Amino acid sequence: MDFISLIHWLRENVVHPVGLLQIGLVGITYLLSRIISIRIRQHLEKSSGKDKPHVRFALSPAHFSVLLGYVLWLLLLWFCRVLYDDLQAPSHILRMAINLAIAWTVVRFAYFYIKNTFWSRLVYIVILVFLALKVGGLWSRTVKLLDSMTIGLGKVSVSVWGLIEAAAIFILLWAASSAVNRFVAHRLAASDRLTTSDRILLQRVIRTTTMAVVILISLRASGLDLTTLAVTGGAIGFAIGIGLQKVGANLVGGIMLLLRKPVRVGDVIAFEESVLGASYGWITNLGILYVHVTTRDGTLLLIPNESFVTQKIENLSLNDNLVRLHIPFGISYASDLKKAVSLSISAAMNISRVLKNPGPKCLVREFGDSTVNLSLRVWINDPQNGIGSVKDAVLSDIWDRFHENGVEIAFPQRDLHIKDAVPLRIYREDVENRS
């Protein structure tokens, strides 16, 4: 474009009332979006200052508000351009402003959030090429050329331009959905009306929905026929589903755990003895496939979600933290039974973690072969601090008190009774013959 052509273009598109009005709309929409972004930044900084550090919004309020301001400016320019098109008025300046707003939004996003040097430079190069083609008037021709270059995959054909467009849309939508998911997670974490399970369930539903929308829109942008993909994907999904039955069962089990809430983060559960010898622990995380359980040994167990639906697992703190412990022991038949009961209750009352109300009780369970079997029952309200330590302390105190007071802790004994005496004969003939 030479100088004369530039002057002619300016006269036709800029230096007249319609062009000046477009320039004014560009400035007004920019100022309006700027004011709104400043308000949003102030609100985010004010709300994030009140929250606890572990639930603060992951994105910087300054960066997020700037990006949101550019997106809002782009939407306002788009609205003005559509209005001009409906009125059949020239909108060249608005179209140029929209291109510049898109380029500047992408550049700012890359500057704020893309830490990798290679990817940030690649974004800058793509934006420069985009602007150069737009200004040079070669954008339509380039798009037409790339659209004519197709790649055949059986009955499905995809153009190079469709792949580029789908990749760009996927990256932008994925970044936007990630920002939305983090924002939703921040707002849910700040809510006092929702339980931890409710927050996790809502976050997963929103994350899954946004991922599905991003993938579907990206595939549609590439020009693929979604009906063909549905038939092919159904066959592939059926084959994969057969091999991934356990994964599907754990996924469904995870959803049921979040909906029915038989366990929650922080609950103390008791389960069958594992290979590590652990019999109980407390839940630290409800994952997609596994429930994370930390034992008293500091070991992290990954228990499949399906186990919590199909197997028997005791939740020691679902309704409250009150847990009753059964501590069995036995005394000999020669010991004073009432004294043993009184001493065992006193030993339990002497342990600080044992509750005084409801108090401990000692019951006679049975008369065994060698012992009188008793069961001491005590209550605690802090199972997350360990159960074995309470039993150890109570039994140690019982041991000391029984020894001090002459109560014998029995052990298995057997008496041998011989009814008839059998004569004992010693034969020495074989020994003498051998010698």
DAKA-V147917 format. One record per residue. N is the residue number from 0. RES is the residue in one letter. PHI is phi in whole degrees, 0 to 359 (* if undefined). OMEGA is omega as a letter, one per 40 degrees, with the letter a starting at -180 (NA if undefined). NEAR is the number of other ideal C-beta (glycine too) atoms within 12 Angstrom. Layout:
BEGIN
n->[N,N]
res->[RES,RES]
phi->[PHI,PHI]
omega->[OMEGA,OMEGA]
near->[NEAR,NEAR]
END
This chain:
BEGIN
n->[0,1,2,3,4,5,6,7,8,9,10,11,12,13,14,15,16,17,18,19,20,21,22,23,24,25,26,27,28,29,30,31,32,33,34,35,36,37,38,39,40,41,42,43,44,45,46,47,48,49,50,51,52,53,54,55,56,57,58,59,60,61,62,63,64,65,66,67,68,69,70,71,72,73,74,75,76,77,78,79,80,81,82,83,84,85,86,87,88,89,90,91,92,93,94,95,96,97,98,99,100,101,102,103,104,105,106,107,108,109,110,111,112,113,114,115,116,117,118,119,120,121,122,123,124,125,126,127,128,129,130,131,132,133,134,135,136,137,138,139,140,141,142,143,144,145,146,147,148,149,150,151,152,153,154,155,156,157,158,159,160,161,162,163,164,165,166,167,168,169,170,171,172,173,174,175,176,177,178,179,180,181,182,183,184,185,186,187,188,189,190,191,192,193,194,195,196,197,198,199,200,201,202,203,204,205,206,207,208,209,210,211,212,213,214,215,216,217,218,219,220,221,222,223,224,225,226,227,228,229,230,231,232,233,234,235,236,237,238,239,240,241,242,243,244,245,246,247,248,249,250,251,252,253,254,255,256,257,258,259,260,261,262,263,264,265,266,267,268,269,270,271,272,273,274,275,276,277,278,279,280,281,282,283,284,285,286,287,288,289,290,291,292,293,294,295,296,297,298,299,300,301,302,303,304,305,306,307,308,309,310,311,312,313,314,315,316,317,318,319,320,321,322,323,324,325,326,327,328,329,330,331,332,333,334,335,336,337,338,339,340,341,342,343,344,345,346,347,348,349,350,351,352,353,354,355,356,357,358,359,360,361,362,363,364,365,366,367,368,369,370,371,372,373,374,375,376,377,378,379,380,381,382,383,384,385,386,387,388,389,390,391,392,393,394,395,396,397,398,399,400,401,402,403,404,405,406,407,408,409,410,411,412,413,414,415,416,417,418,419,420,421,422,423,424,425,426,427,428,429,430,431,432,433,434]
res->[M,D,F,I,S,L,I,H,W,L,R,E,N,V,V,H,P,V,G,L,L,Q,I,G,L,V,G,I,T,Y,L,L,S,R,I,I,S,I,R,I,R,Q,H,L,E,K,S,S,G,K,D,K,P,H,V,R,F,A,L,S,P,A,H,F,S,V,L,L,G,Y,V,L,W,L,L,L,L,W,F,C,R,V,L,Y,D,D,L,Q,A,P,S,H,I,L,R,M,A,I,N,L,A,I,A,W,T,V,V,R,F,A,Y,F,Y,I,K,N,T,F,W,S,R,L,V,Y,I,V,I,L,V,F,L,A,L,K,V,G,G,L,W,S,R,T,V,K,L,L,D,S,M,T,I,G,L,G,K,V,S,V,S,V,W,G,L,I,E,A,A,A,I,F,I,L,L,W,A,A,S,S,A,V,N,R,F,V,A,H,R,L,A,A,S,D,R,L,T,T,S,D,R,I,L,L,Q,R,V,I,R,T,T,T,M,A,V,V,I,L,I,S,L,R,A,S,G,L,D,L,T,T,L,A,V,T,G,G,A,I,G,F,A,I,G,I,G,L,Q,K,V,G,A,N,L,V,G,G,I,M,L,L,L,R,K,P,V,R,V,G,D,V,I,A,F,E,E,S,V,L,G,A,S,Y,G,W,I,T,N,L,G,I,L,Y,V,H,V,T,T,R,D,G,T,L,L,L,I,P,N,E,S,F,V,T,Q,K,I,E,N,L,S,L,N,D,N,L,V,R,L,H,I,P,F,G,I,S,Y,A,S,D,L,K,K,A,V,S,L,S,I,S,A,A,M,N,I,S,R,V,L,K,N,P,G,P,K,C,L,V,R,E,F,G,D,S,T,V,N,L,S,L,R,V,W,I,N,D,P,Q,N,G,I,G,S,V,K,D,A,V,L,S,D,I,W,D,R,F,H,E,N,G,V,E,I,A,F,P,Q,R,D,L,H,I,K,D,A,V,P,L,R,I,Y,R,E,D,V,E,N,R,S]
phi->[*,277,293,293,295,295,297,296,294,294,294,281,246,243,275,198,305,294,293,296,295,297,298,296,295,299,292,294,297,294,296,297,295,294,297,296,296,294,298,296,297,298,295,295,294,290,288,290,290,275,283,289,301,280,242,291,295,293,279,291,301,294,294,296,293,296,297,297,296,293,296,296,299,297,294,294,296,297,299,296,293,297,295,296,295,294,277,56,254,299,223,297,293,296,295,296,296,295,299,294,294,298,298,292,297,295,297,294,297,297,292,281,240,266,276,286,294,299,291,294,294,298,297,299,295,298,294,296,297,299,294,297,292,294,293,283,74,256,294,296,294,294,296,297,295,293,289,281,273,248,242,266,236,71,276,258,235,231,275,296,295,297,294,296,295,295,296,295,295,297,296,294,292,296,296,294,294,297,296,295,297,293,295,296,299,296,292,292,294,277,274,266,273,256,279,298,296,297,297,297,297,296,298,292,297,293,296,295,296,296,297,297,295,299,293,295,296,295,295,294,292,285,90,285,278,293,292,296,295,294,293,296,295,294,295,294,296,295,294,291,298,296,279,242,295,295,297,297,297,290,296,297,298,297,295,295,297,286,280,277,58,289,225,224,296,100,290,262,238,243,218,292,300,261,294,271,83,274,240,202,185,239,281,253,199,255,272,290,249,229,258,273,238,261,267,290,278,81,267,263,261,255,262,302,300,300,296,284,262,257,247,274,227,274,259,279,221,289,274,206,266,287,226,259,256,254,241,276,200,221,235,283,291,277,277,281,294,295,294,297,296,295,293,293,294,296,296,293,294,280,270,294,280,280,287,275,218,290,278,287,225,239,242,277,271,193,263,275,295,237,223,264,273,238,225,265,245,231,247,228,235,222,296,293,272,112,255,298,294,292,299,298,295,293,295,296,292,298,303,295,291,295,293,289,249,73,268,268,274,284,222,301,227,226,256,253,249,256,287,241,282,253,295,255,248,241,258,247,295,297,293,292,296,291,285]
omega->[a,a,a,i,i,i,i,i,i,i,a,a,a,a,i,a,a,i,i,i,i,i,i,i,i,a,a,i,i,i,i,i,i,i,i,i,i,i,i,i,i,i,a,i,i,a,i,i,i,a,i,a,a,i,i,a,a,a,i,i,i,a,a,a,i,i,i,i,i,i,i,i,i,i,i,i,i,i,i,i,i,i,i,i,i,i,a,i,i,a,a,a,i,i,i,i,i,i,i,i,i,a,a,i,i,i,i,i,i,a,a,a,i,a,a,a,a,a,i,i,i,i,i,a,i,i,i,i,i,a,i,i,i,a,a,i,a,a,a,i,i,i,i,i,i,i,i,i,a,i,a,i,a,i,a,i,a,i,i,i,i,i,i,a,i,i,i,i,a,a,a,a,i,i,i,i,i,i,i,i,i,i,i,i,i,a,i,i,a,a,i,a,a,i,i,i,i,i,a,a,a,i,a,i,a,i,i,i,a,i,i,i,i,a,a,i,i,i,i,i,i,i,i,i,a,i,i,i,a,i,i,a,i,i,i,i,i,i,a,a,i,a,a,a,a,i,i,i,i,i,i,i,i,i,i,i,a,a,a,i,i,i,i,i,a,i,i,a,i,a,a,i,i,i,i,i,a,i,i,i,i,a,i,a,i,a,a,a,a,i,a,a,i,a,i,i,a,a,i,i,i,a,i,i,a,a,a,i,a,a,i,i,a,i,a,a,i,i,i,a,i,a,i,a,i,a,a,i,a,i,a,a,a,a,i,a,a,i,i,i,a,a,a,i,i,i,i,i,a,a,a,a,i,a,i,i,e,a,i,i,i,a,i,a,a,i,a,a,a,a,i,a,i,i,i,a,a,a,i,i,i,a,i,i,i,i,a,a,i,i,i,a,a,a,i,i,i,i,a,a,i,i,a,a,i,i,a,i,a,i,a,i,i,i,a,i,i,a,a,i,i,a,a,a,a,i,a,a,a,a,a,i,a,i,NA]
near->[12,8,9,10,12,14,14,14,22,19,13,16,25,23,16,18,13,22,26,17,23,31,26,19,29,33,20,19,31,26,18,22,31,22,18,24,28,21,19,28,26,17,19,30,22,14,20,27,14,14,22,13,11,11,21,23,35,24,30,20,29,21,26,31,30,30,34,34,31,34,29,28,36,31,22,29,37,24,21,33,29,17,19,26,16,11,14,9,22,23,29,26,32,35,25,27,33,31,27,25,33,28,28,28,31,34,27,30,31,29,22,25,27,21,10,11,12,12,18,21,16,19,29,23,17,24,28,17,19,26,23,17,22,25,19,14,15,17,21,14,15,21,20,15,17,23,22,15,18,18,20,10,17,12,13,21,20,28,25,22,26,28,25,27,25,27,21,25,26,25,26,28,26,24,28,27,27,23,27,26,28,26,28,26,27,27,25,29,28,22,18,14,10,21,22,26,30,22,27,31,26,25,29,27,21,24,24,20,18,26,21,16,21,27,24,22,24,28,29,21,26,31,27,29,20,19,14,19,24,15,15,19,20,14,14,15,16,14,12,14,17,13,12,16,14,19,20,21,21,28,25,23,32,35,26,22,39,33,20,19,24,27,40,30,27,25,36,36,39,29,28,18,12,19,8,21,15,26,23,35,38,33,40,27,27,38,26,26,26,26,40,26,39,26,30,23,17,11,17,20,33,24,37,29,36,25,28,36,25,16,18,13,31,23,30,33,29,23,12,16,22,19,34,26,35,23,36,24,38,32,37,26,19,16,25,18,24,17,21,35,30,23,34,42,29,25,34,40,27,22,29,18,29,35,24,17,11,16,17,36,24,33,21,22,20,14,16,20,16,20,26,30,26,37,24,39,27,38,31,35,24,23,32,27,20,25,35,23,21,34,27,17,26,39,26,20,30,38,21,19,28,30,16,14,22,16,31,24,28,23,14,12,14,8,8,6,6,7,6,6,6,7,6,6,7,8,9,10,10,9,9,8,8,7,7]
END
